Amino acid sequence: MKLLASLTSPYARKIRILLAEKHLPFELVVDSPWESATRVPEVNPLGKVPALVLDSGEVFFDSPVIAGYLETLEAQPALLPPGGIERVRVRQTEALADGILDAAVSAFLESRRPEAQQSTVSIARQHDKIRRSLDELEKRATGRDWLDGNTMLLGDITVAIALDYLDLRLPQTDWRTGRPALTALHGRLASRPSFVDTVPPAG
């Protein structure tokens, strides 16, 4: 398998971590959709990473889709429950964390526009989404080690990635203050080799 990914993309980092946790071999092809010479649109018509190219040539894109595909390979550990409402709950946690990432990316990109062209209203709305979502995750994490079960699952991984991305791009969010359960969850994951090996470069 080949994974097209930007080293700073949190969505691509999610898949890199899943592949590492499951010990699945793959070739990392570093490609940023923002570069003029990018080949990402040739693989994903949406022009986004990550995109996973199978040995057969079939392509899967969008990180939740790729995560779902990796579970079909039955490589351990399983990071999604086999089915039922438990699986839906994990996917909802993943969606909430991905929503934090979507809002953080939007706020970061807006802040990089020339100051006269920035929408402070838009940036504030994205920060409100992030704050509400962090507060909801703190409630869910309180009193337990993992968000959706008795072991690390896809939702936990995606939440920790979102928290790392806030540190990278929106440090003013200060997500740790008043959120001890999320801080502890992040600490349990941040030291894992799969996280350490995929820390995005600064800048």
N, CA, C and O of each residue as an XYZ file, in Angstrom:
812
protein
N       0.836     -1.185      0.000
C       0.000      0.000      0.000
C       0.878      1.244      0.000
O       1.982      1.245      0.544
N       0.361      2.307     -0.624
C       1.007      3.603     -0.595
C       0.062      4.609      0.050
O      -1.129      4.652     -0.261
N       0.608      5.410      0.946
C      -0.179      6.442      1.598
C       0.341      7.806      1.170
O       1.472      8.173      1.488
N      -0.482      8.553      0.454
C      -0.138      9.925      0.114
C      -0.522     10.796      1.287
O      -1.671     10.786      1.731
N       0.446     11.556      1.793
C       0.204     12.300      3.018
C       1.113     13.506      3.100
O       2.255     13.480      2.640
N       0.588     14.561      3.693
C       1.401     15.694      4.114
C       1.834     15.444      5.554
O       1.062     14.911      6.351
N       3.039     15.819      5.885
C       3.552     15.573      7.235
C       2.865     16.431      8.291
O       2.933     16.123      9.480
N       2.201     17.511      7.862
C       1.518     18.376      8.816
C       0.013     18.125      8.859
O      -0.680     18.714      9.688
N      -0.506     17.264      7.986
C      -1.939     17.000      7.967
C      -2.335     16.123      9.149
O      -1.832     15.006      9.269
N      -3.224     16.594     10.028
C      -3.651     15.748     11.148
C      -4.489     14.556     10.685
O      -4.497     13.508     11.331
N      -5.190     14.719      9.569
C      -6.002     13.616      9.046
C      -5.100     12.498      8.524
O      -5.374     11.316      8.732
N      -4.030     12.884      7.848
C      -3.057     11.890      7.390
C      -2.320     11.270      8.572
O      -1.998     10.082      8.560
N      -2.054     12.084      9.595
C      -1.381     11.546     10.773
C      -2.225     10.456     11.424
O      -1.686      9.464     11.915
N      -3.534     10.633     11.429
C      -4.419      9.605     11.984
C      -4.162      8.258     11.311
O      -4.031      7.235     11.985
N      -4.090      8.264      9.988
C      -3.904      7.000      9.270
C      -2.500      6.454      9.494
O      -2.328      5.242      9.617
N      -1.504      7.313      9.548
C      -0.147      6.846      9.819
C      -0.075      6.177     11.188
O       0.603      5.162     11.344
N      -0.760      6.728     12.168
C      -0.770      6.139     13.508
C      -1.500      4.801     13.499
O      -1.035      3.842     14.116
N      -2.634      4.722     12.810
C      -3.365      3.454     12.736
C      -2.514      2.374     12.083
O      -2.474      1.240     12.558
N      -1.836      2.722     11.001
C      -0.975      1.748     10.319
C       0.152      1.288     11.240
O       0.500      0.108     11.255
N       0.718      2.214     12.005
C       1.806      1.856     12.923
C       1.294      0.975     14.054
O       1.935     -0.017     14.403
N       0.149      1.324     14.630
C      -0.405      0.533     15.729
C      -0.734     -0.888     15.281
O      -0.591     -1.837     16.051
N      -1.174     -1.029     14.037
C      -1.543     -2.344     13.514
C      -0.366     -3.064     12.848
O      -0.503     -4.199     12.391
N       0.795     -2.392     12.795
C       2.002     -2.978     12.196
C       1.750     -3.393     10.747
O       2.192     -4.456     10.310
N       1.042     -2.551     10.015
C       0.767     -2.820      8.605
C       1.827     -2.121      7.748
O       2.040     -0.918      7.896
N       2.488     -2.857      6.861
C       3.514     -2.241      6.021
C       2.892     -1.330      4.964
O       1.845     -1.637      4.394
N       3.559     -0.204      4.717
C       3.079      0.719      3.691
C       4.233      1.624      3.281
O       5.228      1.759      3.992
N       4.071      2.238      2.114
C       5.043      3.214      1.636
C       4.450      4.603      1.823
O       3.356      4.890      1.336
N       5.168      5.454      2.525
C       4.722      6.822      2.734
C       5.198      7.690      1.577
O       6.398      7.803      1.329
N       4.254      8.301      0.872
C       4.564      9.222     -0.219
C       4.193     10.621      0.259
O       3.013     10.964      0.339
N       5.197     11.423      0.576
C       4.950     12.765      1.094
C       4.579     13.684     -0.067
O       5.358     13.865     -1.003
N       3.391     14.255      0.005
C       2.886     15.120     -1.057
C       1.885     16.086     -0.438
O       0.934     15.667      0.221
N       2.100     17.364     -0.650
C       1.191     18.369     -0.118
C       0.299     18.897     -1.226
O       0.800     19.320     -2.268
N      -1.014     18.883     -1.025
C      -1.925     19.414     -2.041
C      -1.715     20.894     -2.312
O      -2.183     21.412     -3.326
N      -1.013     21.582     -1.413
C      -0.798     23.018     -1.572
C       0.356     23.337     -2.516
O       0.522     24.483     -2.932
N       1.158     22.320     -2.856
C       2.297     22.547     -3.752
C       1.857     22.500     -5.208
O       0.949     21.748     -5.564
N       2.500     23.303     -6.045
C       2.102     23.381     -7.456
C       2.333     22.062     -8.201
O       1.628     21.749     -9.161
N       3.323     21.300     -7.750
C       3.643     20.043     -8.439
C       2.941     18.835     -7.817
O       3.301     17.697     -8.119
N       1.961     19.056     -6.970
C       1.302     17.947     -6.291
C       0.648     16.975     -7.266
O       0.134     17.368     -8.312
N       0.680     15.702     -6.899
C       0.021     14.667     -7.689
C      -1.224     14.136     -6.972
O      -1.852     13.179     -7.426
N      -1.565     14.759     -5.864
C      -2.718     14.289     -5.103
C      -4.004     14.286     -5.926
O      -4.745     13.306     -5.851
N      -4.318     15.336     -6.717
C      -5.556     15.304     -7.491
C      -5.643     14.160     -8.501
O      -6.734     13.794     -8.937
N      -4.491     13.598     -8.872
C      -4.515     12.452     -9.786
C      -5.043     11.202     -9.085
O      -5.536     10.276     -9.729
N      -4.934     11.191     -7.774
C      -5.357     10.038     -6.976
C      -6.709     10.288     -6.316
O      -7.572      9.411     -6.297
N      -6.882     11.488     -5.779
C      -8.123     11.867     -5.104
C      -8.688     13.096     -5.817
O      -8.079     14.165     -5.763
N      -9.831     12.970     -6.478
C     -10.395     14.111     -7.208
C     -10.694     15.312     -6.320
O     -10.802     16.433     -6.818
N     -10.830     15.095     -5.008
C     -11.046     16.198     -4.089
C      -9.755     16.956     -3.789
O      -9.788     18.039     -3.205
N      -8.616     16.384     -4.190
C      -7.336     17.053     -3.977
C      -6.927     17.139     -2.533
O      -6.306     18.118     -2.120
N      -7.270     16.115     -1.743
C      -6.958     16.123     -0.320
C      -6.155     14.888      0.071
O      -6.214     13.849     -0.586
N      -5.408     15.032      1.155
C      -4.756     13.887      1.786
C      -5.435     13.640      3.127
O      -5.983     14.556      3.740
N      -5.388     12.380      3.573
C      -4.658     11.225      3.030
C      -5.432     10.526      1.918
O      -6.655     10.619      1.810
N      -4.654      9.820      1.097
C      -5.218      8.923      0.098
C      -4.415      7.632      0.151
O      -3.184      7.657      0.134
N      -5.109      6.514      0.214
C      -4.455      5.211      0.323
C      -4.624      4.472     -0.990
O      -5.742      4.224     -1.439
N      -3.499      4.125     -1.600
C      -3.501      3.399     -2.865
C      -3.150      1.948     -2.586
O      -2.047      1.649     -2.129
N      -4.084      1.049     -2.858
C      -3.849     -0.368     -2.614
C      -2.961     -0.957     -3.700
O      -2.778     -0.356     -4.759
N      -2.412     -2.138     -3.431
C      -1.581     -2.810     -4.419
C      -2.359     -3.093     -5.692
O      -1.771     -3.178     -6.770
N      -3.672     -3.239     -5.582
C      -4.524     -3.484     -6.741
C      -4.760     -2.234     -7.574
O      -5.263     -2.316     -8.695
N      -4.398     -1.085     -7.032
C      -4.641      0.181     -7.705
C      -5.875      0.905     -7.193
O      -6.065      2.085     -7.488
N      -6.718      0.215     -6.428
C      -7.899      0.873     -5.872
C      -7.466      1.915     -4.846
O      -6.493      1.727     -4.116
N      -8.207      3.010     -4.810
C      -7.847      4.126     -3.944
C      -8.978      4.402     -2.958
O     -10.152      4.421     -3.326
N      -8.599      4.614     -1.701
C      -9.547      5.076     -0.692
C      -9.065      6.419     -0.171
O      -7.878      6.598      0.101
N      -9.987      7.360     -0.033
C      -9.621      8.658      0.525
C     -10.657      9.101      1.537
O     -11.772      8.583      1.592
N     -10.250     10.086      2.343
C     -10.957     10.587      3.511
C     -10.605      9.676      4.684
O     -10.799      8.462      4.626
N     -10.083     10.284      5.747
C      -9.518      9.470      6.824
C     -10.518      8.528      7.489
O     -10.122      7.411      7.821
N     -11.794      8.893      7.713
C     -12.707      7.905      8.285
C     -12.917      6.688      7.388
O     -13.063      5.566      7.872
N     -12.931      6.921      6.084
C     -13.094      5.806      5.142
C     -11.868      4.895      5.187
O     -11.998      3.672      5.234
N     -10.683      5.494      5.171
C      -9.462      4.691      5.224
C      -9.390      3.927      6.545
O      -9.004      2.758      6.568
N      -9.759      4.583      7.637
C      -9.753      3.898      8.941
C     -10.687      2.697      8.921
O     -10.353      1.637      9.449
N     -11.855      2.861      8.312
C     -12.790      1.748      8.198
C     -12.232      0.622      7.354
O     -12.424     -0.552      7.669
N     -11.534      0.980      6.271
C     -10.934     -0.049      5.431
C      -9.874     -0.834      6.201
O      -9.826     -2.061      6.114
N      -9.037     -0.144      6.942
C      -7.970     -0.835      7.668
C      -8.529     -1.855      8.645
O      -7.900     -2.883      8.898
N      -9.706     -1.580      9.198
C     -10.317     -2.551     10.113
C     -10.724     -3.832      9.381
O     -10.758     -4.903      9.987
N     -11.034     -3.732      8.084
C     -11.428     -4.937      7.338
C     -10.256     -5.891      7.148
O     -10.457     -7.062      6.828
N      -9.028     -5.397      7.343
C      -7.848     -6.254      7.177
C      -7.644     -7.161      8.389
O      -6.835     -8.089      8.351
N      -8.380     -6.887      9.457
C      -8.366     -7.698     10.678
C      -6.998     -7.772     11.329
O      -6.674     -8.749     12.005
N      -6.198     -6.740     11.126
C      -4.908     -6.650     11.817
C      -5.154     -6.143     13.230
O      -5.961     -5.239     13.444
N      -4.459     -6.726     14.183
C      -4.630     -6.349     15.581
C      -3.687     -5.198     15.945
O      -2.597     -5.087     15.383
N      -4.103     -4.346     16.883
C      -5.349     -4.418     17.653
C      -6.534     -3.870     16.865
O      -6.377     -3.000     16.008
N      -7.703     -4.384     17.164
C      -8.924     -3.816     16.586
C      -9.154     -2.454     17.220
O      -9.132     -2.319     18.443
N      -9.375     -1.445     16.386
C      -9.565     -0.088     16.895
C     -10.989      0.399     16.713
O     -11.306      1.552     17.005
N     -11.846     -0.491     16.226
C     -13.278     -0.254     16.164
C     -13.985     -1.494     16.691
O     -13.547     -2.605     16.394
N     -15.059     -1.352     17.457
C     -15.851     -2.525     17.835
C     -16.391     -3.209     16.578
O     -16.520     -2.569     15.535
N     -16.706     -4.495     16.667
C     -17.133     -5.226     15.467
C     -18.438     -4.728     14.873
O     -18.682     -4.935     13.684
N     -19.279     -4.083     15.655
C     -20.542     -3.597     15.123
C     -21.441     -3.081     16.218
O     -21.013     -2.907     17.359
N     -22.698     -2.836     15.867
C     -23.670     -2.402     16.858
C     -23.479     -0.967     17.300
O     -22.712     -0.208     16.706
N     -24.193     -0.613     18.356
C     -24.171      0.753     18.862
C     -22.793      1.150     19.364
O     -22.441      2.329     19.339
N     -21.999      0.167     19.825
C     -20.648      0.487     20.308
C     -19.790      1.052     19.175
O     -19.016      1.987     19.383
N     -19.928      0.487     17.991
C     -19.162      0.988     16.840
C     -19.617      2.403     16.470
O     -18.801      3.267     16.148
N     -20.944      2.624     16.521
C     -21.480      3.947     16.211
C     -20.937      4.987     17.182
O     -20.616      6.104     16.776
N     -20.830      4.632     18.456
C     -20.321      5.584     19.459
C     -18.870      5.965     19.185
O     -18.496      7.130     19.321
N     -18.067      5.001     18.805
C     -16.668      5.303     18.493
C     -16.579      6.205     17.267
O     -15.783      7.143     17.239
N     -17.400      5.920     16.249
C     -17.364      6.756     15.046
C     -17.851      8.169     15.357
O     -17.398      9.132     14.739
N     -18.776      8.296     16.315
C     -19.223      9.638     16.704
C     -18.102     10.391     17.413
O     -17.919     11.587     17.183
N     -17.353      9.706     18.271
C     -16.212     10.350     18.923
C     -15.197     10.794     17.883
O     -14.646     11.891     17.964
N     -14.954      9.926     16.900
C     -14.043     10.292     15.807
C     -14.559     11.527     15.075
O     -13.789     12.435     14.766
N     -15.868     11.561     14.797
C     -16.455     12.697     14.083
C     -16.331     13.986     14.891
O     -16.089     15.052     14.325
N     -16.497     13.895     16.208
C     -16.363     15.073     17.057
C     -14.931     15.595     17.021
O     -14.709     16.802     16.920
N     -13.969     14.696     17.102
C     -12.558     15.108     17.037
C     -12.206     15.653     15.663
O     -11.477     16.639     15.553
N     -12.721     15.015     14.607
C     -12.487     15.534     13.257
C     -13.117     16.910     13.092
O     -12.583     17.757     12.375
N     -14.264     17.139     13.760
C     -14.885     18.450     13.712
C     -14.024     19.515     14.367
O     -13.968     20.650     13.893
N     -13.350     19.154     15.459
C     -12.391     20.078     16.070
C     -11.285     20.408     15.080
O     -10.886     21.563     14.938
N     -10.796     19.378     14.398
C      -9.747     19.598     13.409
C     -10.234     20.483     12.271
O      -9.521     21.392     11.846
N     -11.440     20.228     11.772
C     -11.984     21.051     10.690
C     -12.036     22.523     11.110
O     -11.646     23.412     10.352
N     -12.525     22.763     12.335
C     -12.635     24.132     12.830
C     -11.253     24.757     13.032
O     -11.046     25.931     12.727
N     -10.312     23.968     13.547
C      -8.962     24.484     13.782
C      -8.267     24.826     12.473
O      -7.609     25.862     12.369
N      -8.409     23.964     11.478
C      -7.809     24.236     10.168
C      -8.414     25.501      9.574
O      -7.688     26.343      9.044
N      -9.731     25.645      9.654
C     -10.395     26.834      9.113
C      -9.916     28.102      9.805
O      -9.622     29.103      9.152
N      -9.839     28.053     11.130
C      -9.399     29.229     11.878
C      -7.946     29.571     11.558
O      -7.593     30.741     11.413
N      -7.111     28.543     11.450
C      -5.696     28.776     11.153
C      -5.518     29.382      9.768
O      -4.764     30.341      9.602
N      -6.205     28.833      8.777
C      -6.068     29.356      7.413
C      -6.601     30.781      7.317
O      -6.019     31.622      6.633
N      -7.708     31.049      8.003
C      -8.249     32.414      7.993
C      -7.266     33.391      8.623
O      -7.129     34.526      8.165
N      -6.582     32.947      9.677
C      -5.639     33.833     10.365
C      -4.395     34.126      9.540
O      -3.662     35.070      9.833
N      -4.155     33.321      8.511
C      -2.975     33.526      7.659
C      -3.255     34.468      6.494
O      -2.335     34.867      5.781
N      -4.515     34.824      6.300
C      -4.832     35.785      5.253
C      -4.349     37.168      5.675
O      -4.143     37.408      6.865
N      -4.162     38.090      4.715
C      -3.820     39.463      5.100
C      -4.830     39.998      6.110
O      -6.029     39.750      5.988
N      -4.344     40.730      7.101
C      -5.193     41.133      8.219
C      -6.459     41.848      7.759
O      -7.528     41.649      8.337
N      -6.349     42.670      6.735
C      -7.507     43.429      6.266
C      -8.571     42.528      5.649
O      -9.732     42.923      5.535
N      -8.176     41.309      5.247
C      -9.117     40.388      4.603
C      -9.656     39.328      5.565
O     -10.536     38.549      5.199
N      -9.143     39.294      6.766
C      -9.578     38.281      7.722
C     -10.981     38.571      8.247
O     -11.377     39.725      8.407
N     -11.710     37.515      8.506
C     -13.027     37.638      9.122
C     -12.913     37.250     10.595
O     -12.809     36.066     10.918
N     -12.930     38.222     11.475
C     -12.849     37.925     12.905
C     -14.081     37.163     13.370
O     -14.014     36.377     14.315
N     -15.212     37.400     12.701
C     -16.436     36.678     13.046
C     -16.273     35.198     12.740
O     -16.646     34.348     13.549
N     -15.719     34.889     11.582
C     -15.505     33.496     11.199
C     -14.534     32.803     12.145
O     -14.769     31.668     12.560
N     -13.448     33.481     12.485
C     -12.464     32.896     13.398
C     -13.100     32.638     14.760
O     -12.874     31.590     15.364
N     -13.889     33.584     15.240
C     -14.542     33.419     16.541
C     -15.513     32.247     16.526
O     -15.608     31.507     17.506
N     -16.230     32.073     15.429
C     -17.178     30.955     15.330
C     -16.445     29.624     15.392
O     -16.913     28.684     16.035
N     -15.298     29.539     14.727
C     -14.527     28.290     14.750
C     -14.011     28.008     16.154
O     -14.023     26.862     16.603
N     -13.560     29.042     16.844
C     -13.077     28.855     18.218
C     -14.215     28.434     19.147
O     -14.000     27.652     20.073
N     -15.423     28.948     18.908
C     -16.574     28.526     19.711
C     -16.860     27.044     19.512
O     -17.146     26.331     20.474
N     -16.785     26.572     18.258
C     -16.986     25.148     17.971
C     -15.961     24.298     18.710
O     -16.288     23.264     19.291
N     -14.721     24.755     18.674
C     -13.646     24.017     19.337
C     -13.892     23.957     20.847
O     -13.781     22.893     21.456
N     -14.221     25.090     21.441
C     -14.448     25.134     22.892
C     -15.594     24.221     23.304
O     -15.461     23.451     24.255
N     -16.705     24.299     22.609
C     -17.854     23.454     22.958
C     -17.517     21.976     22.823
O     -17.910     21.162     23.659
N     -16.797     21.640     21.780
C     -16.441     20.239     21.553
C     -15.465     19.735     22.599
O     -15.581     18.600     23.061
N     -14.507     20.566     22.976
C     -13.566     20.176     24.028
C     -14.294     19.965     25.350
O     -13.993     19.025     26.085
N     -15.246     20.831     25.649
C     -16.004     20.680     26.895
C     -16.820     19.385     26.884
O     -16.927     18.702     27.903
N     -17.390     19.057     25.732
C     -18.141     17.805     25.628
C     -17.228     16.599     25.809
O     -17.591     15.645     26.497
N     -16.061     16.634     25.203
C     -15.119     15.523     25.352
C     -14.625     15.403     26.781
O     -14.417     14.293     27.272
N     -14.434     16.532     27.458
C     -14.014     16.486     28.859
C     -15.068     15.768     29.695
O     -14.725     14.954     30.553
N     -16.329     16.054     29.458
C     -17.395     15.367     30.195
C     -17.359     13.868     29.924
O     -17.522     13.061     30.839
N     -17.148     13.504     28.681
C     -17.137     12.079     28.321
C     -15.924     11.362     28.898
O     -15.994     10.179     29.230
N     -14.817     12.080     29.016
C     -13.572     11.455     29.483
C     -13.480     11.373     31.000
O     -12.692     10.587     31.526
N     -14.262     12.160     31.705
C     -14.159     12.220     33.162
C     -14.523     10.878     33.798
O     -15.572     10.300     33.512
N     -13.636     10.403     34.662
C     -13.899      9.184     35.414
C     -13.562      7.902     34.678
O     -13.905      6.815     35.143
N     -12.891      8.010     33.528
C     -12.549      6.795     32.790
C     -11.223      6.989     32.069
O     -10.801      8.118     31.818
N     -10.578      5.892     31.742
C      -9.290      5.956     31.046
C      -9.465      6.192     29.555
O      -8.658      6.885     28.935
N     -10.519      5.618     28.973
C     -10.736      5.698     27.534
C     -12.156      6.172     27.253
O     -13.046      5.989     28.083
N     -12.372      6.769     26.110
C     -13.629      7.441     25.850
C     -14.797      6.488     25.574
O     -15.933      6.778     25.950
N     -14.526      5.366     24.928
C     -15.626      4.518     24.464
C     -15.473      3.044     24.813
O     -16.101      2.193     24.182
N     -14.670      2.736     25.783
C     -14.501      1.329     26.118
C     -13.431      1.156     27.162
O     -13.096      2.088     27.893
N     -12.891     -0.061     27.225
C     -11.878     -0.383     28.223
C     -10.465     -0.394     27.656
O      -9.513     -0.783     28.332
N     -10.346      0.037     26.408
C      -9.035      0.063     25.776
C      -8.996      1.190     24.753
O     -10.029      1.779     24.436
N      -7.827      1.486     24.244
C      -7.666      2.534     23.244
C      -8.392      2.147     21.956
O      -8.246      1.032     21.456
N      -9.178      3.091     21.430
C      -9.892      2.877     20.179
C      -9.687      4.077     19.254
O      -9.007      5.041     19.608
N     -10.276      4.003     18.083
C     -10.101      5.032     17.063
C     -10.476      6.415     17.577
O      -9.801      7.395     17.262
N     -11.541      6.508     18.362
C     -11.949      7.808     18.880
C     -10.890      8.437     19.761
O     -10.623      9.634     19.653
N     -10.281      7.642     20.634
C      -9.225      8.164     21.510
C      -8.055      8.700     20.689
O      -7.525      9.775     20.972
N      -7.663      7.947     19.683
C      -6.536      8.349     18.839
C      -6.837      9.666     18.137
O      -5.992     10.560     18.100
N      -8.037      9.786     17.580
C      -8.388     10.990     16.835
C      -8.465     12.200     17.755
O      -8.057     13.297     17.374
N      -8.984     12.010     18.958
C      -9.032     13.115     19.922
C      -7.627     13.588     20.269
O      -7.371     14.791     20.289
N      -6.713     12.659     20.543
C      -5.343     13.049     20.892
C      -4.672     13.775     19.737
O      -3.910     14.715     19.961
N      -4.943     13.356     18.505
C      -4.392     14.049     17.338
C      -4.927     15.475     17.270
O      -4.183     16.413     16.985
N      -6.229     15.630     17.534
C      -6.823     16.970     17.510
C      -6.187     17.867     18.562
O      -5.926     19.042     18.300
N      -5.936     17.326     19.744
C      -5.318     18.115     20.810
C      -3.901     18.525     20.423
O      -3.487     19.657     20.675
N      -3.164     17.610     19.813
C      -1.815     17.950     19.338
C      -1.866     19.041     18.277
O      -1.012     19.927     18.248
N      -2.868     18.975     17.406
C      -2.976     19.975     16.342
C      -3.281     21.351     16.923
O      -2.781     22.361     16.429
N      -4.096     21.393     17.964
C      -4.343     22.672     18.622
C      -3.053     23.241     19.201
O      -2.818     24.447     19.119
N      -2.219     22.390     19.783
C      -0.918     22.857     20.288
C      -0.062     23.423     19.153
O       0.655     24.408     19.332
N      -0.148     22.787     17.988
C       0.691     23.187     16.855
C       0.211     24.480     16.216
O       1.009     25.385     15.972
N      -1.082     24.574     15.943
C      -1.607     25.674     15.134
C      -2.346     26.749     15.926
O      -2.341     27.918     15.539
N      -2.979     26.362     17.028
C      -3.767     27.330     17.808
C      -3.414     27.217     19.295
O      -4.280     26.907     20.114
N      -2.152     27.466     19.647
C      -1.748     27.297     21.052
C      -2.511     28.201     21.999
O      -2.601     27.915     23.193
N      -3.068     29.300     21.476
C      -3.839     30.203     22.331
C      -5.125     29.557     22.834
O      -5.775     30.090     23.734
N      -5.493     28.423     22.267
C      -6.697     27.720     22.725
C      -6.563     27.279     24.171
O      -7.551     27.250     24.906
N      -5.345     26.933     24.587
C      -5.083     26.522     25.973
C      -6.097     25.468     26.419
O      -6.794     25.643     27.419
N      -6.165     24.370     25.660
C      -7.196     23.364     25.888
C      -7.023     22.611     27.215
O      -7.981     21.999     27.687
N      -5.842     22.638     27.824
C      -5.609     21.881     29.056
C      -6.270     22.508     30.286
O      -6.688     21.793     31.197
N      -6.366     23.834     30.316
C      -6.891     24.506     31.499
C      -8.349     24.112     31.734
O      -9.202     24.288     30.865
N      -8.616     23.578     32.923
C      -9.969     23.177     33.270
C     -10.415     21.862     32.669
O     -11.585     21.497     32.780
N      -9.501     21.141     32.032
C      -9.865     19.867     31.399
C      -8.866     18.771     31.791
O      -8.108     18.296     30.945
N      -8.860     18.373     33.052
C      -7.888     17.380     33.522
C      -8.074     16.010     32.888
O      -7.088     15.303     32.674
N      -9.294     15.614     32.582
C      -9.516     14.287     31.998
C      -8.941     14.215     30.588
O      -8.326     13.215     30.217
N      -9.138     15.270     29.803
C      -8.554     15.296     28.457
C      -7.038     15.369     28.524
O      -6.346     14.749     27.717
N      -6.524     16.122     29.479
C      -5.070     16.214     29.644
C      -4.485     14.837     29.946
O      -3.441     14.472     29.405
N      -5.154     14.077     30.804
C      -4.676     12.738     31.148
C      -4.776     11.793     29.954
O      -3.870     10.997     29.709
N      -5.878     11.883     29.212
C      -6.031     11.042     28.020
C      -4.926     11.328     27.017
O      -4.321     10.410     26.463
N      -4.673     12.591     26.792
C      -3.604     12.971     25.865
C      -2.261     12.427     26.332
O      -1.466     11.942     25.527
N      -2.013     12.510     27.622
C      -0.748     12.007     28.153
C      -0.571     10.518     27.941
O       0.543     10.055     27.694
N      -1.663      9.755     28.034
C      -1.573      8.308     27.826
C      -1.186      7.968     26.395
O      -0.584      6.924     26.145
N      -1.528      8.842     25.454
C      -1.293      8.525     24.046
C      -0.040      9.196     23.486
O       0.621      8.635     22.611
N       0.288     10.368     23.972
C       1.366     11.155     23.371
C       2.720     10.473     23.437
O       3.588     10.738     22.606
N       2.910      9.592     24.423
C       4.206      8.928     24.566
C       4.305      7.619     23.771
O       5.364      6.991     23.751
N       3.232      7.212     23.129
C       3.277      5.980     22.340
C       4.183      6.187     21.126
O       4.181      7.273     20.546
N       4.961      5.170     20.725
C       5.849      5.325     19.571
C       5.132      5.817     18.317
O       5.694      6.600     17.551
N       3.895      5.365     18.099
C       3.174      5.781     16.899
C       2.919      7.290     16.896
O       2.893      7.915     15.836
N       2.734      7.865     18.067
C       2.549      9.319     18.161
C       3.874     10.041     18.071
O       4.000     11.032     17.352
N       4.869      9.548     18.800
C       6.178     10.209     18.793
C       6.762     10.232     17.386
O       7.352     11.234     16.980
N       6.608      9.153     16.644
C       7.203      9.037     15.309
C       6.484      9.867     14.253
O       6.995     10.039     13.146
N       5.303     10.385     14.585
C       4.533     11.136     13.592
C       4.293     12.591     14.013
O       3.429     13.264     13.450
N       5.041     13.068     14.982
C       4.902     14.464     15.391
C       5.158     15.348     14.180
O       6.200     15.211     13.539
N       4.236     16.256     13.845
C       4.419     17.089     12.645
C       5.528     18.100     12.841
O       5.761     18.561     13.958
N       6.209     18.446     11.773
C       7.250     19.473     11.871
C       6.623     20.839     12.154
O       5.523     21.139     11.691
N       7.330     21.648     12.910
C       6.837     22.993     13.210
C       6.976     23.868     11.977
O       7.802     23.619     11.099
N       6.142     24.902     11.939
C       6.226     25.830     10.825
C       5.179     25.599      9.788
O       5.133     26.313      8.787
